Amino acid sequence: MLEAGKRRVIFLHSWYTHPESRSKCRGFFLRNIFLKFFIGKTLDGMRMSEEYLESTEHLDYTCIQPAHLLHGPVTDQKFKINDTESCVPDAAQAINRADVARYMLDVLDDETSFRKVRAIGVGEP
């Protein structure tokens, strides 16, 4: 990216990359079984890459962390964001892929989203 003179990059990760946020996960099975034994290592790897991004100076990154992805159509729901935890406790635990794409396009040129690791959600829990 340096050679090409490009700085802007958007990554797609997941809720719960911060281990501390996993305790806020609703649902016993999801919190104690699925996150711990099935995708915990993947989430840990995502967190490592986020920490690397936070240490760089040459990228204007946004790392988007959506909840569980669904196949529904794009909606006009307002996004809820959280820049301090890797979940949005007051949002639904699922979001349409089309809405995530809409959010990615919304923040592409938004400088307030540069150098952020941001959890997104829609709806009510």
Accessible surface in RSA format (square Angstrom, percent):
REM  Atomic radii and reference values for relative SASA: ProtOr
REM  Chains: A
REM  Algorithm: Lee & Richards
REM  Probe-radius: 1.40
REM  Slices: 20
REM RES _ NUM      All-atoms   Total-Side   Main-Chain    Non-polar    All polar
REM                ABS   REL    ABS   REL    ABS   REL    ABS   REL    ABS   REL
RES MET A   1    99.40  51.5  58.32  38.6  41.08  97.8  43.63  37.1  55.76  73.9
RES LEU A   2   126.02  70.2 106.34  76.1  19.68  49.5 107.74  75.7  18.28  49.2
RES GLU A   3   183.26 105.2 143.04 108.2  40.22  95.8  65.38 126.5 117.87  96.2
RES ALA A   4    71.14  65.4  40.31  62.2  30.83  70.1  51.92  73.1  19.21  50.9
RES GLY A   5    61.41  75.7   0.00   N/A  61.41  75.7  34.07  93.5  27.35  61.2
RES LYS A   6   130.28  63.6 126.66  77.7   3.62   8.6  71.98  64.8  58.30  62.1
RES ARG A   7   111.51  46.8 106.55  54.3   4.95  11.8  54.94  75.1  56.56  34.3
RES ARG A   8    55.42  23.3  36.75  18.7  18.67  44.5  36.75  50.2  18.67  11.3
RES VAL A   9    32.00  21.1  26.59  24.1   5.40  13.0  32.00  27.8   0.00   0.0
RES ILE A  10    35.70  20.3  12.16   9.1  23.54  56.7  12.16   8.8  23.54  63.9
RES PHE A  11    71.46  35.8  68.82  42.6   2.64   6.9  71.46  43.3   0.00   0.0
RES LEU A  12    77.47  43.1  53.12  38.0  24.35  61.2  53.12  37.3  24.35  65.5
RES HIS A  13    29.72  16.2  18.95  13.2  10.77  27.6   6.38   6.6  23.35  27.2
RES SER A  14    29.29  24.8  29.00  38.7   0.29   0.7  11.48  24.4  17.81  25.0
RES TRP A  15     6.62   2.7   6.05   2.9   0.57   1.3   6.05   3.2   0.57   0.9
RES TYR A  16    14.91   7.0  14.91   8.5   0.00   0.0  12.28   9.2   2.63   3.2
RES THR A  17     0.00   0.0   0.00   0.0   0.00   0.0   0.00   0.0   0.00   0.0
RES HIS A  18    38.58  21.1  38.58  26.8   0.00   0.0  26.56  27.4  12.02  14.0
RES PRO A  19    70.96  51.7  59.89  54.6  11.07  40.2  60.19  49.7  10.78  67.0
RES GLU A  20   129.08  74.1 112.31  85.0  16.77  39.9  78.38 151.6  50.71  41.4
RES SER A  21     3.45   2.9   1.33   1.8   2.12   4.9   3.08   6.6   0.37   0.5
RES ARG A  22    39.36  16.5  39.19  20.0   0.16   0.4  22.00  30.1  17.36  10.5
RES SER A  23    84.20  71.1  61.73  82.4  22.47  51.8  48.18 102.6  36.02  50.5
RES LYS A  24    96.86  47.3  78.11  47.9  18.75  44.6  50.49  45.4  46.37  49.4
RES CYS A  25     1.89   1.4   0.00   0.0   1.89   4.4   0.00   0.0   1.89   2.0
RES ARG A  26    79.63  33.4  72.39  36.9   7.23  17.2  64.57  88.2  15.06   9.1
RES GLY A  27    42.83  52.8   0.00   N/A  42.83  52.8  34.11  93.6   8.73  19.5
RES PHE A  28   139.26  69.7 130.56  80.9   8.71  22.7 130.56  79.2   8.71  24.9
RES PHE A  29   124.07  62.1 120.88  74.9   3.19   8.3 120.89  73.3   3.19   9.1
RES LEU A  30    55.84  31.1  54.56  39.0   1.28   3.2  54.56  38.3   1.28   3.4
RES ARG A  31    80.10  33.6  72.29  36.9   7.81  18.6  17.96  24.5  62.14  37.7
RES ASN A  32    49.20  33.9  45.63  44.1   3.56   8.6  11.12  26.8  38.08  36.8
RES ILE A  33    57.32  32.6  57.32  42.7   0.00   0.0  57.32  41.3   0.00   0.0
RES PHE A  34    71.41  35.7  71.41  44.2   0.00   0.0  71.41  43.3   0.00   0.0
RES LEU A  35     3.89   2.2   3.79   2.7   0.11   0.3   3.81   2.7   0.08   0.2
RES LYS A  36   142.29  69.4 115.17  70.7  27.12  64.6  66.81  60.1  75.48  80.4
RES PHE A  37   143.56  71.8 109.58  67.9  33.98  88.4 113.31  68.7  30.25  86.6
RES PHE A  38   131.99  66.0 101.77  63.0  30.22  78.6 104.41  63.3  27.58  78.9
RES ILE A  39    50.99  29.0  50.78  37.8   0.21   0.5  50.99  36.7   0.00   0.0
RES GLY A  40     5.77   7.1   0.00   N/A   5.77   7.1   4.78  13.1   0.99   2.2
RES LYS A  41   178.10  86.9 166.82 102.4  11.29  26.9 113.96 102.6  64.14  68.3
RES THR A  42    79.94  56.9  69.62  70.6  10.32  24.6  47.17  63.4  32.77  49.5
RES LEU A  43     2.27   1.3   2.27   1.6   0.00   0.0   2.27   1.6   0.00   0.0
RES ASP A  44    50.81  35.6  48.42  48.2   2.39   5.6  23.63  55.6  27.18  27.1
RES GLY A  45    35.59  43.9   0.00   N/A  35.59  43.9  28.01  76.9   7.58  17.0
RES MET A  46    48.20  25.0  44.28  29.3   3.92   9.3  46.64  39.7   1.56   2.1
RES ARG A  47    34.56  14.5  34.56  17.6   0.00   0.0  10.80  14.8  23.77  14.4
RES MET A  48   134.99  69.9 128.33  84.9   6.66  15.9 100.44  85.4  34.55  45.8
RES SER A  49    46.73  39.5  40.89  54.6   5.84  13.4  44.68  95.1   2.05   2.9
RES GLU A  50     0.00   0.0   0.00   0.0   0.00   0.0   0.00   0.0   0.00   0.0
RES GLU A  51    88.50  50.8  81.29  61.5   7.21  17.2  27.29  52.8  61.21  50.0
RES TYR A  52   135.84  63.4 129.72  73.8   6.12  15.9 101.61  76.4  34.22  42.2
RES LEU A  53     8.87   4.9   8.87   6.3   0.00   0.0   8.87   6.2   0.00   0.0
RES GLU A  54    78.42  45.0  58.87  44.5  19.55  46.6  28.67  55.5  49.75  40.6
RES SER A  55    80.46  68.0  48.96  65.3  31.50  72.6  48.84 104.0  31.62  44.3
RES THR A  56     9.04   6.4   3.57   3.6   5.47  13.0   9.04  12.1   0.00   0.0
RES GLU A  57   142.27  81.7 129.11  97.7  13.16  31.3  61.69 119.3  80.59  65.8
RES HIS A  58    58.38  31.9  56.41  39.2   1.96   5.0  30.53  31.5  27.84  32.4
RES LEU A  59    15.37   8.6  15.37  11.0   0.00   0.0  15.37  10.8   0.00   0.0
RES ASP A  60    23.56  16.5  23.56  23.5   0.00   0.0   0.00   0.0  23.56  23.5
RES TYR A  61     4.95   2.3   4.95   2.8   0.00   0.0   0.00   0.0   4.95   6.1
RES THR A  62     0.00   0.0   0.00   0.0   0.00   0.0   0.00   0.0   0.00   0.0
RES CYS A  63     0.00   0.0   0.00   0.0   0.00   0.0   0.00   0.0   0.00   0.0
RES ILE A  64     0.00   0.0   0.00   0.0   0.00   0.0   0.00   0.0   0.00   0.0
RES GLN A  65     0.68   0.4   0.68   0.5   0.00   0.0   0.00   0.0   0.68   0.5
RES PRO A  66     2.36   1.7   1.51   1.4   0.85   3.1   1.51   1.2   0.85   5.3
RES ALA A  67     7.25   6.7   0.47   0.7   6.78  15.4   3.80   5.4   3.45   9.1
RES HIS A  68   124.82  68.2 108.46  75.4  16.36  41.9  79.32  81.8  45.50  52.9
RES LEU A  69    50.38  28.1  39.23  28.1  11.15  28.0  39.23  27.6  11.15  30.0
RES LEU A  70    74.61  41.6  72.99  52.2   1.63   4.1  74.61  52.4   0.00   0.0
RES HIS A  71   162.41  88.8 128.83  89.5  33.57  85.9  92.57  95.4  69.83  81.3
RES GLY A  72    25.85  31.9   0.00   N/A  25.85  31.9  17.61  48.3   8.25  18.5
RES PRO A  73   106.04  77.3  94.90  86.5  11.14  40.5 105.53  87.1   0.51   3.2
RES VAL A  74    87.10  57.3  71.24  64.5  15.86  38.2  71.24  61.9  15.86  43.0
RES THR A  75    41.06  29.2  26.94  27.3  14.12  33.6  37.23  50.0   3.83   5.8
RES ASP A  76   137.61  96.4 112.99 112.5  24.62  58.2  42.29  99.5  95.32  95.1
RES GLN A  77    72.01  40.3  64.89  47.4   7.12  17.0  33.30  70.9  38.72  29.4
RES LYS A  78   177.29  86.5 160.05  98.2  17.24  41.1 122.34 110.1  54.95  58.5
RES PHE A  79    29.95  15.0  16.85  10.4  13.09  34.1  16.85  10.2  13.09  37.5
RES LYS A  80    50.63  24.7  45.61  28.0   5.02  12.0  46.48  41.8   4.15   4.4
RES ILE A  81    84.16  47.9  58.53  43.6  25.62  61.8  58.53  42.2  25.62  69.5
RES ASN A  82    22.83  15.7  18.40  17.8   4.44  10.7   8.60  20.7  14.24  13.8
RES ASP A  83    62.69  43.9  34.24  34.1  28.45  67.3  19.58  46.1  43.11  43.0
RES THR A  84   117.71  83.7  89.85  91.1  27.86  66.4  80.69 108.4  37.03  56.0
RES GLU A  85    45.10  25.9  39.94  30.2   5.16  12.3  24.13  46.7  20.97  17.1
RES SER A  86     0.12   0.1   0.00   0.0   0.12   0.3   0.12   0.3   0.00   0.0
RES CYS A  87     2.48   1.9   2.48   2.8   0.00   0.0   1.04   2.6   1.44   1.6
RES VAL A  88     3.67   2.4   3.67   3.3   0.00   0.0   3.67   3.2   0.00   0.0
RES PRO A  89    60.10  43.8  49.79  45.4  10.31  37.5  53.06  43.8   7.04  43.7
RES ASP A  90    82.15  57.5  80.03  79.7   2.12   5.0  38.29  90.1  43.86  43.7
RES ALA A  91     0.00   0.0   0.00   0.0   0.00   0.0   0.00   0.0   0.00   0.0
RES ALA A  92    27.71  25.5  26.63  41.1   1.08   2.5  27.71  39.0   0.00   0.0
RES GLN A  93    53.14  29.7  43.86  32.1   9.28  22.1  18.80  40.0  34.35  26.1
RES ALA A  94    26.70  24.6  21.64  33.4   5.07  11.5  21.64  30.5   5.07  13.4
RES ILE A  95     2.14   1.2   0.00   0.0   2.14   5.2   2.14   1.5   0.00   0.0
RES ASN A  96    21.63  14.9  20.26  19.6   1.38   3.3   0.76   1.8  20.88  20.2
RES ARG A  97   107.12  45.0 102.80  52.4   4.32  10.3  46.76  63.9  60.36  36.6
RES ALA A  98    33.85  31.1  22.85  35.3  10.99  25.0  30.39  42.8   3.46   9.2
RES ASP A  99     0.74   0.5   0.74   0.7   0.00   0.0   0.00   0.0   0.74   0.7
RES VAL A 100     4.41   2.9   4.41   4.0   0.00   0.0   4.41   3.8   0.00   0.0
RES ALA A 101    48.60  44.7  46.69  72.0   1.92   4.4  47.91  67.5   0.69   1.8
RES ARG A 102    58.45  24.5  53.70  27.4   4.75  11.3  37.63  51.4  20.82  12.6
RES TYR A 103    12.08   5.6  12.08   6.9   0.00   0.0  11.05   8.3   1.03   1.3
RES MET A 104    53.72  27.8  52.83  35.0   0.90   2.1  40.69  34.6  13.03  17.3
RES LEU A 105   132.37  73.7 116.71  83.5  15.66  39.4 117.13  82.3  15.24  41.0
RES ASP A 106    86.78  60.8  60.70  60.4  26.08  61.7  24.55  57.8  62.23  62.1
RES VAL A 107     5.58   3.7   5.58   5.1   0.00   0.0   5.58   4.8   0.00   0.0
RES LEU A 108    77.73  43.3  76.68  54.9   1.05   2.6  76.68  53.9   1.05   2.8
RES ASP A 109   124.97  87.5 103.05 102.6  21.92  51.8  38.46  90.5  86.52  86.3
RES ASP A 110    52.42  36.7  44.24  44.0   8.17  19.3  18.97  44.6  33.44  33.4
RES GLU A 111   134.46  77.2 118.69  89.8  15.76  37.5  33.24  64.3 101.22  82.6
RES THR A 112   101.02  71.9  88.82  90.0  12.20  29.1  87.14 117.0  13.88  21.0
RES SER A 113     0.00   0.0   0.00   0.0   0.00   0.0   0.00   0.0   0.00   0.0
RES PHE A 114    48.20  24.1  39.67  24.6   8.53  22.2  39.67  24.1   8.53  24.4
RES ARG A 115    84.09  35.3  66.97  34.1  17.12  40.8  41.32  56.5  42.77  25.9
RES LYS A 116    70.15  34.2  68.21  41.8   1.94   4.6  23.74  21.4  46.41  49.4
RES VAL A 117    16.92  11.1   7.10   6.4   9.82  23.7   7.10   6.2   9.82  26.6
RES ARG A 118    16.10   6.8  16.10   8.2   0.00   0.0   0.00   0.0  16.10   9.8
RES ALA A 119     0.00   0.0   0.00   0.0   0.00   0.0   0.00   0.0   0.00   0.0
RES ILE A 120     0.00   0.0   0.00   0.0   0.00   0.0   0.00   0.0   0.00   0.0
RES GLY A 121     0.19   0.2   0.00   N/A   0.19   0.2   0.19   0.5   0.00   0.0
RES VAL A 122     7.01   4.6   7.01   6.3   0.00   0.0   7.01   6.1   0.00   0.0
RES GLY A 123    25.08  30.9   0.00   N/A  25.08  30.9  21.78  59.8   3.30   7.4
RES GLU A 124   127.55  73.2 112.43  85.1  15.12  36.0  60.57 117.2  66.97  54.7
RES PRO A 125    96.43  70.3  40.16  36.6  56.27 204.5  63.89  52.7  32.54 202.2
END  Absolute sums over single chains surface
CHAIN  1 A     7323.4       6043.9       1279.5       4644.8       2678.6
END  Absolute sums over all chains
TOTAL          7323.4       6043.9       1279.5       4644.8       2678.6
